[in-house]
């Protein structure tokens, strides 16, 4: 029997593990279909190839799926997210020089894990540079419609900085972020695993914050599909969701982390040493001055992380509005929330909606 084939585009990041494992460990085949994976390097490529029909499904930035559905970027196409790719996985990394400069401005009794303390130090650093006539720091983020952009802006704004004036925010695709740091094109960045750990392992970076310091349950990527794809074959979307749920449970199990790290390290997947990936999976990251441990650094499926939460979509849309990417109209916000489809997830897994946390995000500033 010939299996139905689903073509999925992905960026080499640890949170692409769910579709990769669904394809490579056999969960898709168990649901009666095969996955053809296509490795891409930039989010604009992924978006364009999904909207033009080159891909059936895309591992996609959640804010980009919303923006594309609303026509806020280069293309407009109605997209839906029947499943997410988990939560968290980002970090903010500085070059060793910028990190040491940050420490010079840190209060003597400050907690390095407290974003308010490091934000105050970074604001002092920026003001000192301006007073000397030095260039403002350049910080890389993966795309204008990305959690990485919003995480940096959240941290900077809480420190009293104007992100569009006091720093330069530069778009760099995730696989090129470490190269950009090495060659001095950026002084730091916010990106997903494993690229922060890669920078540290090469002696090129120091991790300032795990992103869970800023947002405890940060919406990240979704598996986005065109709405027409859902209409054409709803059973296929259900099978994809069930395969991803099983893949996520496999990824969450520490007993599988060695195998998962090896699988993801292959040249046609992430092409990064397995040891670096394993550290991200375990939430035990060398930051440049010791090790940071956080069990929530990368969440795949536990605590219903794969089920799309429209409140996450609304928060992302609120960031778009705050930073003048969107108009903030109530009707547009409703359409943004409708990109997240928990109804499709519940139908696929055949379960009643779970009880949801009162606070879906856990923002460090209480917002």
C-alpha positions in Angstrom: 0.0 0.0 0.0 1.3 3.5 -0.9 1.0 5.9 2.0 -0.3 9.4 1.7 2.6 11.8 1.7 2.7 15.1 3.6 5.5 17.5 2.7 6.7 19.6 5.7 9.2 22.4 5.7 11.3 23.1 8.8 14.1 25.3 10.1 17.0 23.6 11.9 15.9 24.2 15.5 15.3 21.8 18.4 11.6 22.6 18.4 11.4 21.1 14.9 11.9 17.8 16.7 8.2 17.0 16.7 7.7 16.7 12.9 11.2 15.2 12.6 10.4 12.5 15.1 7.0 11.9 13.7 8.7 11.2 10.3 11.8 9.4 11.5 10.6 7.3 14.4 7.5 6.0 12.7 4.6 7.8 14.3 3.4 9.2 11.0 3.5 5.8 9.4 1.5 4.4 12.3 -1.2 6.9 11.4 -1.2 5.9 7.8 0.8 8.6 6.1 4.5 9.5 5.3 6.3 12.7 5.9 8.8 14.2 3.4 10.9 16.7 5.3 12.5 19.8 3.7 15.2 21.7 5.5 15.1 25.5 5.0 17.2 28.3 6.3 14.9 31.4 6.6 11.4 32.0 7.8 10.5 34.0 4.7 11.3 30.9 2.6 9.2 28.7 4.8 6.2 31.1 4.7 6.4 31.6 0.9 6.7 27.9 0.1 3.7 27.1 2.4 1.5 29.8 1.0 2.4 28.9 -2.6 1.7 25.2 -2.1 5.2 23.8 -2.2 4.7 22.6 1.4 1.6 21.0 2.8 2.6 21.9 6.4 5.3 24.2 7.8 7.2 24.4 11.1 6.5 28.2 11.4 6.8 31.1 13.8 3.5 31.4 15.5 3.4 35.2 15.0 4.3 34.8 11.3 1.3 32.4 10.8 -0.9 35.1 12.3 0.6 37.9 10.3 0.3 35.9 7.1 -3.3 35.2 7.8 -4.0 38.9 8.4 -1.9 40.1 5.4 0.5 42.0 7.6 3.6 40.9 5.7 4.6 40.3 2.1 1.9 37.7 1.5 -1.7 37.1 2.6 -3.0 33.6 2.9 -5.5 32.1 5.5 -3.5 29.7 7.7 -4.5 27.5 10.6 -2.5 25.9 13.4 -4.1 22.6 14.5 -1.1 21.8 16.7 1.9 23.8 18.1 5.5 22.7 18.3 5.6 23.0 22.1 6.7 26.0 24.2 9.9 27.9 25.1 13.5 27.1 23.9 14.8 30.6 23.4 17.7 32.4 25.1 19.4 35.8 24.9 23.1 35.6 24.2 25.8 38.3 24.1 29.2 38.4 22.7 31.9 38.0 25.5 32.8 41.6 25.1 29.2 42.9 25.4 28.6 40.4 28.3 31.6 41.7 30.2 30.4 45.3 29.6 27.0 44.4 31.0 28.7 43.0 34.1 30.4 46.3 34.6 27.1 48.1 34.9 25.4 45.4 37.1 24.6 46.4 40.6 27.0 44.6 43.1 24.1 42.7 44.8 22.1 42.1 41.6 20.8 38.7 40.6 22.0 37.7 37.2 18.9 35.6 36.7 16.6 38.6 37.2 15.6 40.3 34.0 14.9 43.5 35.8 18.5 43.6 37.2 20.1 42.8 33.8 17.8 45.2 32.0 18.8 48.0 34.3 22.4 47.2 33.7 21.9 47.1 30.0 20.1 50.4 30.0 23.0 51.9 31.9 25.4 50.4 29.3 23.4 51.9 26.5 23.4 55.4 28.1 27.1 55.2 28.7 27.8 54.3 25.1 25.6 57.2 23.9 27.5 59.6 26.3 30.8 58.5 24.8 29.5 58.7 21.2 29.9 55.0 20.7 27.7 52.9 18.5 24.5 51.4 20.0 24.5 47.6 20.4 23.1 45.5 17.6 20.9 42.6 18.6 19.9 39.9 16.3 16.4 38.3 16.1 15.0 35.8 13.7 12.1 37.7 12.1 10.0 40.8 12.7 7.0 38.6 13.4 8.7 36.4 16.0 8.7 35.7 19.7 12.4 36.5 19.6 11.6 40.1 18.5 8.9 40.4 21.2 11.1 38.9 24.0 13.9 41.3 23.3 11.4 44.2 23.2 9.7 43.1 26.4 13.1 43.0 28.2 14.3 46.3 26.7 11.1 48.2 27.3 10.8 47.1 30.9 14.3 48.5 31.4 13.1 51.9 30.1 14.7 51.6 26.7 13.1 52.4 23.3 13.9 49.3 21.2 13.7 51.1 17.9 15.9 53.9 19.0 18.3 52.7 21.7 19.5 49.5 20.0 19.6 48.1 16.4 17.4 45.1 16.0 18.7 43.0 13.0 17.0 40.1 11.3 19.2 37.0 11.0 18.0 33.5 10.1 18.6 31.1 13.0 21.3 28.9 11.3 23.3 32.1 10.6 23.0 33.7 14.0 26.3 32.3 15.3 28.2 33.4 12.2 26.7 36.9 12.5 28.0 37.0 16.1 31.5 35.7 15.1 31.9 38.2 12.3 30.7 41.2 14.4 27.5 41.8 12.5 25.6 41.5 15.8 26.7 42.0 19.4 24.1 39.6 20.7 20.9 37.8 19.8 17.7 36.1 20.8 17.3 32.7 19.0 16.0 29.2 19.7 17.9 26.1 20.7 20.4 24.9 19.8 22.1 28.1 18.5 22.7 29.8 21.8 24.5 26.7 23.1 26.4 26.5 19.9 27.7 30.0 20.4 28.8 29.2 23.9 30.5 25.9 22.9 32.6 27.8 20.4 33.6 30.5 22.9 31.7 33.1 20.9 28.9 33.9 23.3 27.6 34.1 26.8 24.0 33.4 27.6 22.4 36.3 29.5 19.0 34.8 30.0 17.0 31.7 29.2 13.8 33.1 27.8 11.8 31.3 30.5 13.2 34.0 32.8 11.0 36.5 30.8 8.0 34.4 29.8 7.4 31.1 31.6 5.3 29.5 28.8 6.2 31.3 25.6 4.4 30.5 22.4 6.9 29.6 19.7 6.3 27.6 16.6 3.2 26.1 15.2 2.6 23.5 12.5 0.8 25.8 10.1 -1.3 24.6 7.2 -3.4 26.4 4.5 -7.1 26.4 5.4 -7.7 24.9 2.0 -5.5 21.9 2.9 -7.7 21.3 6.0 -10.9 21.5 3.9 -9.5 19.1 1.2 -8.6 16.3 3.6 -9.6 16.8 7.3 -8.7 13.2 8.1 -5.2 13.8 7.0 -4.9 16.8 9.4 -6.3 14.6 12.2 -3.7 12.0 11.5 -0.9 14.6 11.5 -2.0 15.9 14.9 -2.1 12.4 16.5 1.3 11.6 15.1 2.7 14.9 16.5 1.1 14.2 19.9 2.9 10.8 20.1 6.1 12.3 18.8 6.0 15.0 21.5 5.5 12.4 24.3 8.5 10.5 22.9 10.6 13.7 22.9 9.6 14.6 26.4 10.8 11.3 27.8 14.4 11.7 29.2 15.0 8.1 28.3 14.9 9.0 24.7 17.1 12.1 24.8 20.3 10.4 23.7 18.5 9.0 20.7 16.7 12.3 20.0 20.0 14.3 20.2 21.6 11.8 17.8 18.7 12.0 15.4 18.6 15.8 15.4 22.4 16.1 14.9 22.4 14.5 11.5 23.4 16.7 8.5 20.0 16.8 7.0 18.3 17.7 10.2 20.1 20.3 12.5 23.7 19.4 11.7 24.9 20.3 15.2 26.9 18.1 17.6 24.6 15.8 19.6 26.1 16.9 22.9 25.0 20.5 22.3 21.5 19.4 21.4 21.3 17.1 24.4 22.1 20.0 26.8 19.1 21.9 25.3 16.8 18.9 25.6 17.8 18.4 29.3 17.5 22.1 30.1 21.1 22.1 31.4 23.0 24.8 29.5 26.5 26.0 29.8 26.1 29.8 29.7 29.7 30.8 29.6 30.1 31.2 33.4 28.7 28.0 34.8 25.6 26.1 34.0 22.0 27.2 34.1 19.4 24.5 34.7 15.7 24.9 34.0 13.4 21.9 33.4 11.0 24.2 31.4 13.6 25.4 29.0 12.2 23.3 26.2 8.7 21.9 26.5 7.4 19.6 23.8 4.0 18.1 24.7 3.7 17.9 28.5 1.0 20.0 30.2 -1.0 20.2 27.0 1.7 22.3 25.3 0.8 21.0 21.9 -2.8 22.1 22.1 -3.2 25.6 20.5 -4.2 28.2 23.1 -5.9 31.2 21.5 -4.8 33.3 24.4 -1.3 32.9 23.2 -2.3 34.1 19.8 -4.0 37.1 21.4 -0.8 38.0 23.3 1.2 37.7 20.1 -1.2 40.0 18.3 -1.0 42.4 21.2 2.8 42.6 20.7 2.2 43.3 17.0 -0.1 46.1 18.0 2.2 47.5 20.6 5.1 47.7 18.2 3.0 49.1 15.4 2.9 46.1 13.2 -0.9 45.8 13.4 -3.8 48.1 13.9 -5.3 46.6 17.1 -8.9 46.5 15.9 -11.1 44.1 17.7 -12.1 42.3 14.5 -8.5 41.8 13.5 -7.7 40.4 17.0 -10.5 37.9 16.7 -9.1 36.8 13.3 -5.6 36.5 14.9 -7.0 34.3 17.7 -8.8 32.1 15.1 -5.5 31.0 13.6 -5.0 28.8 16.7 -7.4 25.8 16.3 -7.9 23.9 19.5 -11.1 22.5 18.1 -9.1 20.7 15.4 -6.7 19.4 18.0 -9.5 18.1 20.3 -11.3 16.4 17.4 -8.1 14.7 16.3 -7.2 13.3 19.7 -10.7 12.6 20.7 -10.6 14.2 24.1 -12.5 16.8 25.9 -10.8 20.2 26.3 -8.4 20.2 29.3 -8.6 22.6 32.2 -6.4 25.6 31.3 -4.1 27.6 33.5 -5.4 31.0 34.7 -2.1 32.6 33.6 -1.2 31.2 30.1 2.1 33.0 29.9 3.9 33.8 33.2 5.4 37.2 32.2 8.3 38.3 34.4 6.8 41.9 34.6 3.4 40.6 35.5 1.9 42.0 32.3 
